[in-house]
Amino acid sequence: MTDLADKKSPGAEPQTMTTGAILDGKATAAEVRGEVAALSADLARSGRAPGLTVVLVGDDPASQVYVGAKDRAATAAGFEVHTVRLPATASQEEVMGTVRSLNEDDRVDGILVQLPLPKGLDSDAVIESIDPTKDVDGLTSSSVAKLVSGREGLLPCTPAGCIEILDRHGVDLSGKDVVVIGRSMLVGKPFAQLALARNATVTICHSRTRDLAAHCRSADVIVAAVGVPKLVQGGWVKPGAVVLDVGINRGDDGKLVGDVDFAAASAVASHITPVPGGIGPMTIAMLLANTLRASAARQGVHLEGRIPGPTL
Ligand SMILES: Nc1nc(=O)c2c([nH]1)NC[C@@H]1CN(c3ccc(C(=O)N[C@@H](CCC(=O)O)C(=O)O)cc3)C=[N+]21
C-alpha cells in the first residue's frame, strides 16, 4: 500500500485533507500468486500440477492480450496451461464440443472460455456446458446458485479480487453502505452478493438509476464496473470512502482509463484502486486461486484454508 502523504515534497504544507492510500493491485496480486505457486508445487509433489485450459474464439485484440496475461501468470505459478484457439467462424457446436472434451479430460482442472464470444454464438449455452467443478470463472448457473444461496463454490474472479484486495488491506465491509455501479453477471451482480455475504448494505446502480451522483455521495464504498471512462467524479466521493475501479477502458491515445476520475477521487478517498494496476491483476490472481482449488478438489487433496481468496 502506498501512502500518498509519503510523496509530499520535503517542507510541503502538512496535509489536512483526507489522503487516499492506493490499493496496489499489482503488488497484492503478486503476493497472492506467490502463495498459489507454493501450494501448486505442494500439489505437484503429491500428484500433479493444476491444469488450466483457456478457450479463445476469434481474434479480438483485447482478448488476445488478456489471454496472454492469464497464460503467463498460470505458467509462472507452475500450472499446466493450454490455450485452445478457434476461428471467429467456429459454430456453436464446435465451441461446445471443445468444452465437452475438456470436461472429460482428467488433466484439466479449470476451463475458462474468454468472453465476449464472437457475434452469433450463444455464450450462455457455452458457459452452461462447462462442468461446474471446472468452472474457474464462476459463471455457470450452478456456481451462481451457490453464491446466491451462501454455499461454498468457485467465485467469479473479478468480484473475488475486489474482496481479496479489501481483506488484505484491513477494509471491513460489515455494516457499510456499498454502491455498485453496473449490473453485469461478470462483476456487478456477483460483487453485490459477496458484499451482502460480508454484511454490507448494497445498492446496485445502473443506466436507469435516477441520481447516480447522490447514491455515490452517500456510499462508504463505491465499486465502479460499467465501462464509462471517468464516470465517477471526485465530488461524488464522500471523504474517507473506499473506491474500487473495475473499469478497463482504452482511450483514443491507447492508454487504459478506469470508470473513476482517479486524480480527483484519490484526493478524498481513504483507499482507491488505480487503473491499470488495480483490480485487473487481482482478477488474474483469483483465476489462479480458483484453478488451484478445483485441482486440489479433483485430486482429493485438502488445501482448504490455505488457498488465497475469499470464501462465503
Ligand atoms: N471468461 C472471462 N473471464 C474473465 O475474467 C474475463 C473475460 N472473460 N473477458 C474479459 C475480461 C477482462 N479481464 C481482465 C483481466 C485482467 C486485466 C488486467 O490485468 N489488466 C491490467 C492491464 C492490462 C493492459 O495493459 O491491457 C491492469 O489492469 O493493470 C484486465 C482485464 C478478464 N475478463
The ligand as an SDF file (V2000), in Angstrom:
LIG
                    3D

 33 36  0  0  0  0  0  0  0  0999 V2000
  -14.3700  -15.5740  -19.2740 N   0  0  0  0  0  0  0  0  0  0  0  0
  -13.8100  -14.4140  -18.9740 C   0  0  0  0  0  0  0  0  0  0  0  0
  -13.3060  -14.2060  -17.7330 N   0  0  0  0  0  0  0  0  0  0  0  0
  -12.7080  -13.0190  -17.4300 C   0  0  0  0  0  0  0  0  0  0  0  0
  -12.2490  -12.8210  -16.2760 O   0  0  0  0  0  0  0  0  0  0  0  0
  -12.6200  -12.0150  -18.4360 C   0  0  0  0  0  0  0  0  0  0  0  0
  -13.1620  -12.2910  -19.6940 C   0  0  0  0  0  0  0  0  0  0  0  0
  -13.7510  -13.4810  -19.9340 N   0  0  0  0  0  0  0  0  0  0  0  0
  -13.1370  -11.3700  -20.6590 N   0  0  0  0  0  0  0  0  0  0  0  0
  -12.5170  -10.0820  -20.4800 C   0  0  0  0  0  0  0  0  0  0  0  0
  -12.4650   -9.6620  -19.0270 C   0  0  0  0  0  0  0  0  0  0  0  0
  -11.4060   -8.6270  -18.7530 C   0  0  0  0  0  0  0  0  0  0  0  0
  -10.4740   -9.2580  -17.8350 N   0  0  0  0  0  0  0  0  0  0  0  0
   -9.2880   -8.6720  -17.4030 C   0  0  0  0  0  0  0  0  0  0  0  0
   -8.3460   -9.3450  -16.6630 C   0  0  0  0  0  0  0  0  0  0  0  0
   -7.1420   -8.7590  -16.3110 C   0  0  0  0  0  0  0  0  0  0  0  0
   -6.8480   -7.4690  -16.6880 C   0  0  0  0  0  0  0  0  0  0  0  0
   -5.5530   -6.8630  -16.3370 C   0  0  0  0  0  0  0  0  0  0  0  0
   -4.7190   -7.4820  -15.6970 O   0  0  0  0  0  0  0  0  0  0  0  0
   -5.3130   -5.6100  -16.7230 N   0  0  0  0  0  0  0  0  0  0  0  0
   -4.0870   -4.8920  -16.4300 C   0  0  0  0  0  0  0  0  0  0  0  0
   -3.6220   -4.0990  -17.6400 C   0  0  0  0  0  0  0  0  0  0  0  0
   -3.5600   -4.8630  -18.9140 C   0  0  0  0  0  0  0  0  0  0  0  0
   -3.3560   -3.9660  -20.1140 C   0  0  0  0  0  0  0  0  0  0  0  0
   -2.4280   -3.1420  -20.0990 O   0  0  0  0  0  0  0  0  0  0  0  0
   -4.1710   -4.0740  -21.0590 O   0  0  0  0  0  0  0  0  0  0  0  0
   -4.3170   -3.9120  -15.2980 C   0  0  0  0  0  0  0  0  0  0  0  0
   -5.4730   -3.5330  -15.0760 O   0  0  0  0  0  0  0  0  0  0  0  0
   -3.3540   -3.4960  -14.6770 O   0  0  0  0  0  0  0  0  0  0  0  0
   -7.7770   -6.7740  -17.4180 C   0  0  0  0  0  0  0  0  0  0  0  0
   -8.9870   -7.3570  -17.7590 C   0  0  0  0  0  0  0  0  0  0  0  0
  -10.8840  -10.5170  -17.5780 C   0  0  0  0  0  0  0  0  0  0  0  0
  -12.0300  -10.7940  -18.2140 N   0  0  0  0  0  0  0  0  0  0  0  0
  1  2  1  0
  2  3  2  0
  2  8  1  0
  3  4  1  0
  4  5  2  0
  4  6  1  0
  6  7  2  0
  6 33  1  0
  7  8  1  0
  7  9  1  0
  9 10  1  0
 10 11  1  0
 11 12  1  0
 11 33  1  0
 12 13  1  0
 13 14  1  0
 13 32  1  0
 14 15  1  0
 14 31  2  0
 15 16  2  0
 16 17  1  0
 17 18  1  0
 17 30  2  0
 18 19  2  0
 18 20  1  0
 20 21  1  0
 21 22  1  0
 21 27  1  0
 22 23  1  0
 23 24  1  0
 24 25  2  0
 24 26  1  0
 27 28  2  0
 27 29  1  0
 30 31  1  0
 32 33  2  0
M  CHG  1  33   1
M  END
$$$$
